[in-house]
Amino acid sequence: MDEPIYIVSGARTPMGGLLGDLATISATQLGSVAIEAALDRGGVTPQAVDEVFMGCVLPAGLKQCPARQAMLGAGIPSSTGAVTINKACGSGMQATMHAIDSIKAGTNHIVMAGGLESMSNAPHLLPRGRTGIRLGHGKVYDHMFIDGLEDAYTGGAMGGFAQQTADEHGVTREAMDAFAIESLTRAKAAIDGGKLVAEMAPVTVTTRSGEHQITNDEQPHKGNIGKIPSLRPAFAKEGTITAANASSISDGASALVVASEWAVREHTLTPMATVLAHSRFSRAPEEFTLAPVGAIESLLKKTGWQAGDVDLWEINEAFAMVTMLSMKAFDLDHARVNVHGGACAQGHPIGSTGSRIIITLMHALRHYGKQRGVAALCIGGGEATAIAIEITH
């Protein structure tokens, strides 16, 4: 990248569990909350935004153009264009990469990027409903599973592939459980210590007793560390992957303001981070849990960094073994990876996580006085993306 491209600000909603704290709020409403917070914290007026890119993996039933609904709900004017992006778990990061590339190409100067997902509100689908089920049994498909959590080619759960790879690479149940326990411990400590306040955009929910603000991730303090070693395998009878050492079904949204050097000067903005590079890596669909290794390797080549040059890492815990295999490949100290916990504890709203981990990384770097960070995640279908940033102030 020639001229610097900046991330001015970033905010994300708390993450709610399946049918939990945020279940009454639509994905587009969650997106509006995150976008509005990102604008406010960056000192960016809605009118200054040239375009909006938002990831969403489960759009069925949300009505037309979820990204546009979210931006209009946040007060961005109707003259601004919006694009909804689906790259499975990488949607939020791909939206950010599109924002960066559009600025680099000279198309835009200020772009809102992020992701939104309400897995709780994903509907069920009725095949042949249009033509009628004339004879015999019909089927109802879960939109969340068929379009978000299952392999398109075999119909198997993504966790089945993760289990296969864990077996092939000798990742034990004990090691994955220990990783999940540490993730949960860190996530609880981050909430209790107020370390996530700077990135959080509270969500107002209405119940019979009135309005309430949701300010923290729902699931960490519901996790029971004592039960983790005794949980049943989730994807194979003698398997090692469980509900605890895998990410949970969740709701949430996240948003980043990405800007050119010209826009930063013109609007007197104070950016949080500079984007150094981004990368993508693809391999066979069943090997998706290994893809982050290739994406990180490509990213390090682009930046000229060694793995040891990176202060903090966010490597999404779609399954504990994904992060563990990347840590092993680059000999990473766990003390520098997912310092506030990860998806095993917090959850994984699939359309949002890619941008959420950039926001978490950026705020963690600032909180600990560090400079260089890398965020990466695996993606269903055999892909992965990664991004490198440096804190500017």
N, C-alpha and C positions, 0 to 999 in steps of 0.2 A: 504494500500500500504506500502511495507517495505522500499525499497530504494526509495529516492525521484525521481519523474518524473517532468521534468521542461517544461515550455513553454519559449523558448528562445526569440521568437519574433513573431509579428503578424502584418499583413497589410491587408487593404481592399480597393477596388476601391470605388469611389463615387457611389451612387445609382442613376440610371436614371429612369425617368418615362416611362410609356408605349409609345412606338414609339417616345421617347424623345432623350436626349443627347447621350445615348449610343446605340441607336437602330441599328447603322451600324456596331457594334462590336459583334462578336459571343460570346457565353458563354465561349468557350474554350480559346478565345483570352483574355477575361476578367480574366479568371483563370490564364493565363500565367503572366499577369501584377501583380496580387496579389502574386503569388508564387515568382516571381523574386524580388519583393519588400521585402517580408518576409525573403528571403535568404540574401539579401543585408543588411538589418537592423540588422539581427542576426549575421552577420559576418560568415555565413555558406557557404561553397563552394558547388556548385551543386553536385560534386562528392561524398560528404559526406552523402548524403541522401540515406537511405536504401530502403525506400518504400514511396509511395504516396497514400493517401486516399482522394478523393474529392467527395463531394455530388453533385448530379445533378438530378432534378426531371423531367425535360422536355428534354430528350436526342434525341427525334425524329428529324431526319434531321441533327444531328451534326456529323454523321459518327461514325465509331467504336471508342470505348474507349475514351470518353471525358476527363477523368482524365489523361490518357497518352498523349493525344494531348496537354493538358495544361502544363504538366511537361516538355515535349520536347520543347515546345515553350518558356519555361523559362530557357532552357539550362541545365536541368537535363539530364544526359547521358542515352542512350537507354538501358544500362545494369540495370537500376533501374526499379523495377516493379511498376505498378499503378493499383488502383482499384476504379471504379466508384460506388458510394453508393446512393441508393434511399430509404430514410426513410421520404418521404414527407418533411414537413417543418423542420423536425429534421435532415435532411441529413448532414448538415455541422457539427452539434454537434456530430452526430453518427460517422462521419469520425474521429473527434478528439478523441472520446472514443475508437475507434478501434486503433488509433495510440497509445494511452496510454496503452491499453491492450496488444498490440503487443510488446511494450517495457517491460512491466511488465513480459510477458511470456519469454523474452529473445530472441525473434525473431529479433527484430530491436533495433538500438540505436538512430538513428535520423530519424524522420518521418515528412513528410510534410502532413498537414491535412487541409481541408477547404471545400469550396463549390463554385459552379459557376452556374449562371443562366442568360439567356436572355429570359425573358418572352415575350419581343417584337418580338423575332424571332421564337417563338414556331409555328410550322406549323399547317395547318388543315389536317385532316385525312379523307380518302375516304374508308369506309367499302365496301366490295364486289368489290373493284376496280380490284382485281386480277382475279376474275371469271366473272365479268361483271354484270351490272344491266340490267336484261333482260326485265323487265316489270314494269311500274309504277315509282314512285318517289324514288330517292336515297337520302342519307343523307351525309352531310359533318360535321365532328366533330372537334371542337377546341381542339387541344392537350393540351393547357393550362388549359382549363376547365375540360375536361374529366379525365385527369391524374394528375391535380394539385389542382383544386379548388372544385371538386364535390365529394360527398360521393359515394363510390364504390357500396354500397348496396341498396340505394334508388334512386340515381341519383340526389338528391337534393344538393343545394349549401351548403357549409360549413357554410356560414353566416346564413342559415336558422336554423341550430342547435344552433348557437350562439344566435340568437334571442330568440329561445325557452328557453335556459338556462337563458338568461337575464330576461325574463319574470318570470320564476320560482323563481329566486332569488331576484326579486324586484330591479334590476338595472335600474335606470330611464334614460330617454333620457337626461335630464338636467345634471345628474351626468356624463354620458358618454361624452357629449359634453364639459363639463368643463374639463374633463381629456384630451380630444383631443386638446383643446385649449392650455392647459399647455404643452402638448407634442410638439405642433407646436412652442410655444413661446420658449421653451428650445432648440429645434433644430435650430431655427433661431439664438438664442443667441450664441450657440456653434459654429456655422459657423462664425458669425461675430466676435467672440472673439478668433478665431483661436484655439479653444480647440480640434478640430478633426484633425488638421494637422499631428500630430504624427502617427495617425493610417491610414492616407489616402495614397493610391497609385494612383497618377494621371493617367488618361487615355488619350492618344492622339487620336483624331478623325480627319478625313479628310473630308472637305466639299469643295464646289466649290470655296470658298474664301481662301482655304489653310488648313494647319494643325492648330488644336487648342487643348489645354490641358483642360480637364475637371478635376477640382480639388475639387469641392464641390458637395454634394448631390443636385440633381436638384429640388426636390419637396418642401422642406420647404419654400423657398421664393416665391413659386407660390401659396401657400395656403393663403386663404382669411379668416381670423378669423371672420370677420363680417358676412360672409355668413353661417357659420357652424350651427347656431341654426335654420335656415330656410330650410336646405337641406331635400329632400324627403327621406323617409325610403327606404332602399335598398332591404329588404328581406321579408317584409310583409306590407300590406296596412296600417295598424295602428302600424307598427313597430317602434322601437327606434334606431336600428342600421342603420347608414348612411355611405356614402362614407368617411366622415370625421372622424368618430369614429371607423373606421376599417382601416386596412392596405391597401396600394395601390399596384397595379401591378407594378413591377419594374425589373430592370436589375442590376446585380452586382456580384462581386466575393470577396472572402476572403480566407486568408491562414495563417496558424500557423506552426512554427517549434517546434516540440515536441522532447525532448531529454532525454536520461538516464543520471544518475549521471556520469557514466563512460565517456560518450560522451562529457559532459560539461568539464570534466577535460582534456580529451585527445585532444580536439580541442580548449581548452582555451576559452570557450564560457562564456558569462555573461547572465544568464537567467533573464527574467522579472518576472516570476511567478512560483510557485510550485503548482502542481495539488494535491489537498487533497483527492478528491473522486468524483465519478460521479454516477448517478442513473437513473433509468427508471421506469415509472409507466404506467399501462395500464388499461383502463376501456371500457365501451361500446362506439362504434364509435360516437354515437350522443352526448356523454358526454365529447368529447375531450377538450372542453374549461375548464373543471374542473380538468383535469389530472395533470397540473403543481402543484397543491396543494399536490397531492400524491408523485410526484417526489421530491419536495422540502422537504417534511416530511421525506422521506427515506434518502435523502442526509444529512439532519441535524442529523439524528441518526448515520450515518456513520462517520461524522466528530466530533460528540459530542458537536456541537455548539447549542446554542439557537438562535432563529431568531434575537434577539437583539445583538448578537455577530458579525453579518455581517455588514460591513461598507457600502457597496454599492451592489445594486441588478440590474441585467438586466433581466427583465421578458418580453418576446416579446409581443408586442402589435398587435398580429394578429387581434384582436378586443380589443378595450379599456376595455371591460368587463372581458377579460381573466386576464389581469394584475390587474384590480380592485378586482376581486374575490380572487386572490392570496394574494393581499395586505390585504384584509379583514380577510382571514383565519389566517394570521400570525401577524396581527396588525402592519403592516409595515407603517412607516412614508414615505409619498410620496416624501419627500425631499431626501430620500436615494434610490429611485427607478427610473431607466432610467433618470439619471441626465442630460443627453444631448438630451433628447427627445427619441422617439422610432418610431416604424414602422407606427403608425398613421400619423406621419409627414414625416418620411424619406423614407418609402417604405419597401417592404418585398419580395426580390428576393428569392423565396422559397428554392432553393437548397443551398443558401449561408447563410441565416440568422442565423442558429444555430452556426456557427463558427464566424460570424460577431459580434454577441452579446458578445462572449468571448473576442474578440479583443477590442471591445469598453469598456467592463468592465475593462479589464487589463489596458488600457491606462487611463481610468477615475480614477482608484485607484491610479495610479502613479501621475497623474496630481494634485489630491487633497491631496496627502500624506497619503492615507489610505492603509490598508493592506488586509483585508478579503473581498472576493466577491463571489457572487453566480449568475450564469446565468441559466435561465430555459426557456422552451418554450413548447407550446402545439403543437400537431402533428395530422394531419388528420388520421382518423382510430381509434381514441380514446386513443392516447398515449401522453407521455411527457417525456422529458429528462432534467437533471439538472447537473451542474458541480460546484464544489467549488475550488477556487484558493486563494493563498496568494502571495502577492507581495514580491519578494526577495531582491529588491534594489530600 
